[in-house]
Amino acid sequence: MINGVMIQYFEWNLADDGKHWERLKNDAAHLKEIGVSAVWIPPAYKGTFSGDVGYGAYDLWDLGEFNQKGTVRTKYGTKEELIDAINELHKYGINVYLDAVLNHKGGADETERFLAIEVDPENRNEEISEPKEIEGWTKFTFPGRNKKYSEFEWNYTLFSGVDYDNLTGKTAIYKIAGENKGWAENVDSELGNYDYLMNADVDYSHPEVRNEIINWGKWVINELNLDGFRMDAVKHISEDFIKEFLIEVRKVYGEKFYSVGEYWKDDLDTLKTYLENIGYETDLFDVGLHFNFHKASVEKENYDLTTILDNSVMLMDPIKAVTFVDNHDSQKGSALESEIESWFIPHAYAIILLSEKGYPCLFYGDYYGVGDNKSPHGWVIDKLLYVRRNNAYGEQINYFDDPNIIAFYRKGRENEINTGCVAILSNNEDGEKAIEIGKDRIGQVWEEVTGSGFEDVVIDEEGNAAFRVEGQKIAVWIPKKQ
């Protein structure tokens, strides 16, 4: 079994040139070469305008096929180009996961008038107005698609809230009033109730809404030949629906159909409860580990590296952990900005790519670059990917005994003496770690592969060796091919 790697194949500042699916197709062979086994693609359906990253989801059934919102293509290209890219990835044995934005809809076709109650944005359970008539963007008729694939249309009764009153021009959080209306109960309790996030908030208490989205899920998997979903903003969506949605699509596409959920919270108890409540139907991004990386990068030598894995899904439930360094939400200028400082990015990738536990996800911005700026880290990530493919196997032994220098040793595949690796991370000064490699390796020569220039190391007669690292750098050591 070769170690799998996911890549998030987009970042916030990609050009609105409609060429991204083409770039992805042309990159398929290279992705295979570096060991990528799955690609998380951005939301591939029509957003509010051509440059929409996809989270302002307008029409889930329009994959860049219809003239809507002033464009046929999405930011990334046409449906045909997307299918070509997916076919190319599959040719190289790479899975494709689509970003599923199911919490809200943006860019409505018409406004409607209805009764709504303004709520306190800091406590959505607290009503701060009587029911009053507002005018909201809640009517979705999708005229450009003309009922192809789905005849379903949306109106205010199918949403639970909006954030803008067209009558007064006021931006606020409005809970739509009416019989059996209200926020979903089984969502995150932040801000009292975190059902409402943005735009027109989908109300999953309606059976027809649930059916429409489940039907879309089955259709889009078939249409694009998908292997999985990345489920956006799951802490804002009814737990019952997420569970039902994944169970229903797997009835058609099998238990191996993959899912990873974005629950942006670093409270481990909350995530554990969430996994239990949805019957472990999805993996989760390891947000706690990301925040550890962020804190370590900011605090530098004052951060205790022995705590770097604390409060992580990787430690709690490694089978369910998708580990990552940064993503489009954490990168500079984003709503949830918590970008890892540049010096620590190699450290964070060494942890997620070389550890025994977790399913690592590369970020396009870290590997290729942000906007027009090429990433300074691509070369070191390539080195780490090489070690992941060839060496990072077997049991992991942690040497987390110093707040400023930690290391871990992967023993390698059984009876394959040229596998195994040692990773050492420093956040302060130069140093070294004595590592017990094993008596079966006596006399073996190990080399450092991230360009430190250190001399090779020979495993001594006790099966031990001292491996060096430069200050605030990483060093990765592997057996030298004889």
N, C-alpha and C positions, 0 to 999 in steps of 0.2 A: 504494500500500500504506500503510494507516494503522498507526502504531506500536502493537503489541499490548502489553497489560498483564494480568498475572494478579493475582487477589486471593485471599489466604488468608482465607476467610470464616468465621473463628471465632477465639477466643482461649480461654485456659484457664478464665477465670472467668465464662463465660456462665451465665445463670440456668438451672436445671434445670426449665424451664417447658413444654417440648415445643412451643415456639412458633417455634423458629429457622427451620425450613423455610418457615413462613409469612412471617417477616420477610424471608427471602431472596427469596421470590416477589414480595413487595411492593416490593422494592428493585431488581428487574430493570431497569426503565426507567431509573432513576437510574444504575445501574452502566453501562449502555450510554452514557448521556449523558456520563459522565466518562471514557469511553474504555476501560473494562474489556472485554477480549476473552475472558477465561477465568476461571472461578471454581473454586478448589480447595476442595471441601467436606470437612468432617471425616469421620472414620470413621462410616459411616451404619448400621452393623449393631449388634446387641445386645451390650452390654458386660456387666460384672459386676453392675451395678445401674442404676437409671434415670438417675443423675447421672454415669455414666461418660462421660468425654470421648470414649471410643471406643478408646483404646489398650489397655484391658483386654479385648480382643476375645474374646467368648464364642462367638457363633454368626454366622458370616459370611453365612449364608443367611437370617437374620432381619433384615429391613430396617425393623423396627418394625411387624410384622404378627402376631406370636404372643405369647401371655402367657408370658413367660419372664423369670426373674430379677426377679419381682415387678412387671413392667410390660409393656404391649403396645408403647407408643411407646418410642423411644430418648430420650436427653436432648434431641434436636432435633425430635422429632415422629414421625408415623406414615409408613409406606411411601407411602401415598396422597398425603400432603402433600409428601413428597420428590419424587414423580413430578410433581406439579403445579408445584413450584418449578423443576424441570429443564425442563419444557415451556415455562414462562414465559421462562426464560433463553434457551432455544433460539429462541423467538419473536423475541428481540432479537439473534440471531446470536452469543450468548455460549456458548462451550464450557464443559463441566463435567468436572472431574477429581476422581475419588474417591480419598480417602486409603486405601491398601491396607495393612492391618496383617497381615502374613503370617509374622512371626517367631515368634510365641508365641500361646498361648491362655490365657485367664483364666476363673475362675468355674466350674470343673469341677462336674459333677453328683454325682460320687461319688469316694471315695478308693480307691486300690488299694495293695496291699503288693508290694514288689519290692526287689531288691538294688540298692544304689547306693553310690557312692564319693564321700566328701567331698573337695573340691579346695580349694586355696588361692585365695581370691578375688582375690588380686593376681597369681597365676600359675596359670591354670586347667589348665595341663598338669601341675601338681604335685599328685599324689594325697596326701592327708594322713590317709587312713583305709583300712582293709581294706574290701572289699565287705561291706555290712551291710544288714539289712532295714529299710526305712523305709516310711512310709505317706504317699503323695503324692496331691495332687488332680489326677488324670490321666484320669479316666473322664468322657467327654463323650457323653451319649446324646440330648440335646436333646428331652426329653419333650414340651415345649409345641408343638414343630413337628411331632412325630409323623411323621418321615421325609418330609415334603413337600419337594420340590425335590432332596433328597439323602438316601440311606439310610445314608450313611457315619457311623460312630461311631468315637470316638478312645479309645485306651487307652495305658498306659505304654510299650508297645513302639514307639509312633509318635513318642515324644518322646526328646530326648537329655539333658534335665536339668530339675530343679525347684529351688526355693529354700526349701522348708519341709517338715519332717518332722512329720506329724500325731501320730506316736507319742510323740515326745519334746517337741514344741512348739518345736523348735530351728529357727532360720532360718540357713541356710548354703547354699552352692552344691553341689548333689549331682549328680554325673554318673551317669546310669542305666547299670547294668552289664548285660552280656550279650554274646552272640556278635555280632560286627560292630557293636557299639555304641561310640560315642565322639563327640567334638566334630567338626563339619564342618571340613575342612582349608582350604577356600578362603574364609576369612572374614578379618576384620582381625586383625592379630597383637598388638594392644594387650592387656595383661593375659595375655600368653602366647598366648591364643586367645580371641577375643571372640564366639564362637558364642552363649554364654549371655548373655542380657540380663535377662529377667524371666519370671515365671509358668512355665507348662509350655512348654519350648522345642521347637518343631517340628523333627523330624528328616527332612530332605529326601533322605536316602539311600534312603527307601522309595518304590518306583515308585507304590504306591497313594496315598501322600500327595501326590506330585507331580501325579498325575492328578486327585485330588480338588480341589486348589487351582487347577489349570489349568481344570478344568470350571467351578469357581465363577467364575473370571475371565471366561470366555466368557458364563456365565449372567448375571452382574451387569451386564456391558456391555449386553447385550440387554435385560435387565429395566428398566434405568434410562436406556437410550439415552445412555451415557457417551461422552465424547470422549477420555478419557485417565485415567491413574492417577498419583497421587503415591505412590511406593513408600517405605514407612516402613522405617527402621532397616536399610538394605541392607548396612551393613558387618558385620551380625551374621548374615546369611543367605548360604547357599551361592551363590557367583557363578554357578555352572553353572545353578542353578535360576532365578535372576532372568533370565538370558539365555533359557533355555528357555521360561519363562512368557511373556515379551514376544514372542518369536518365534511361539509358539503362538496367542496372542490376535490377533496381527496377521495370521496366516494367514486368520482369519475376518473381522477388522474392518479390515484394510488397513494399509498402511505408515504412513499418516498418524495412526494411533492414537497418542496422545501419552503420554510417560512422563518423569517427573522423579524422581530418586532422592535420598533423604536419606542422605548419607554424612557423618556429623558428624566431620569431621577437617579441619584446615587445612594438611595436608601435601600439597603439590601433586604430588609424585612418586607418592604412594599413589593419589591420585585419577586421575592419568594412567594408571597401571598398571591400575586398576579399569576405566576406560573401554575400554582395549585388551582386557582379559580378557573383557568382556561384549559385545565386538563393537560398541561404541558404540550399544547398543540403547536407552539412556536418557540424558537430560540429567542434570545434577547441580546441586544448590543450591550457590551459591558461598560456602561456609563461611569460607574464608580472607578474603574481602572483608568478611564480617560481623565477623570478629575484628579486622580493621583498623579498621573503624568503631568498634568497642567500645574499642579501645586509644586511638584518636584522641579519643574522647569523654571518656575518663578522664584522659588526659595533657594535654588542652587545648593551651596554647601551646607546650608542650614536645614535642609530636608533630610530626614532619616530614611535612607534608601531601604533599610530593613523592613519598612512598612509599605513598600511600593505595591504589594499585592493585597493589602488589607481592604476589606469592604468591596471585594470584586466578585462578580458572578463567576469568574474563572476559578476562584477558590471554593465558592459555595456550591456551584453546580456546573462543572467544566463542560459537560455534554451540551449544555444550553447556552454557553457563552460565545458570543461573537466579539472578539477583541479588536479594538481599533485605536488609532492614535488621534487623528482628527477627522472631521467630515465637513460637509457643506454648512451644517448648522453651527459648528464650533469655530469655523475659520473667520479670520478678521472681517469685521463689518457685518456679520450675520447676527440674527436675533439672539442666539444663545452663545455668543462669542466667548470662547475659552481656549484659544489656540495655543498649542504647545510651543514654547519658545524654541527657536531654531537649533540651538546648541544641544537640546535634549531629544530631538527627533530621532537620531540614530539609537539612543538609549531605549526609547519607547519601542521602536521597531525591532531591536534586538530581543526585547522581552516578548513581544507578541509573535514574532516569526520563529524564534528558536525554542520557545517553551513547549513542554509536552502537552499542556492543556490549552483549550480554547481553539476557536476557528478564526484565524486572523483575517482582517479586512484591510487591504491597502487603500489609501486615499489618493485619488487622481492628482489633487493639488500637491501632495507630498512627493509623488513619484515623477509626474510630468511637469508640474508647475501651475501657478495661478495666473490667470489672464495671459498676458504675453511674456511673463517672466518664467524662465526655465527654473525648475527646482534645483537647488544646490545639493539635494539629498539623493537624487536618482541613482548615482553610482554606488553609494553605500547600501541603499536598499537592494540594488542588484546583487551585491556581495552577500547580503544576508539571505536573499532568496536562493542563491546558489547553495549556501550552507544548509538552508531548510530542505532543499530538494535532495541533497546528497549526504548530509551528515546528521541532521537534527532528529535522531531517532532514539528510541529506548528510554529507559528510566531516567528521571531528572533528579539530581542531587543539588539542593540549594546550599550556598555558602553565604547566608545572610547574617554575618556576624560582626559587621562594621557599618556604622551609619553612613560612611562616605565611599566605601568600596564594597560592592556585592558581586557575587559570581554564581553561575550555575553550570553544572556539568551534565550533558546528555551522554549516556553510556554507549549509544550506538546500537545498531542491529546485532542480534546474537550471531556469533561466528563470522561477523564482518568487521575485521579489525581496522579497516580504513574508514569506518563511520564513527560517529560521535563528535562532540564539540564542547568547547568551554567558552562561555561568554562572561566578560568582566566589565563592570560599569563603574566609573568614578564620577563623583560630582564635586570633587575638590582637588586633591593633589595626585601626582604620580604614585603608583604603588604596585603591589603584586599580591597574588593569592596562591597559597600552597593548596593544591588540589590532589586528592587521591584518585588516580586514573585507573589503577588496577594492575596486579602483577602479570596479567596476560599481555600487558603492553610494555613490559620492561624493554628499554632500548629503542622504543619507537620515537621517531622524530615528529614534532608538531610545529606547525607554522602559523603565524598571525596573518589574517587575510584582509584586514581593512586598511592596510597602508601605513601602519605605525612604524615600519622599518625595524622592528625588534628582531634580534637574532632568533633562530630556531631553538626549540627547547627539546631536550632528550628526557624521556621518562626514566627515573632512576631505579636502582635495584629493589627499592621498596614499593615501586609502582606509583611514585609521587613525582610531582614537578611543580615549580613555581612559575606562574604565568603573570606577565606584566601588563600594565595599562597606563596610558598617559593621563594626566590630570584633566578632568571634565570631558573625557573621551570614553569610547568603548574599545575593547579588544576582543576579537573572536579568533579562537585557536582551533585548528583541525589537524588530524594526522596528515603528514606530508606524503603524497603519493610517491612510492619508491620506484 
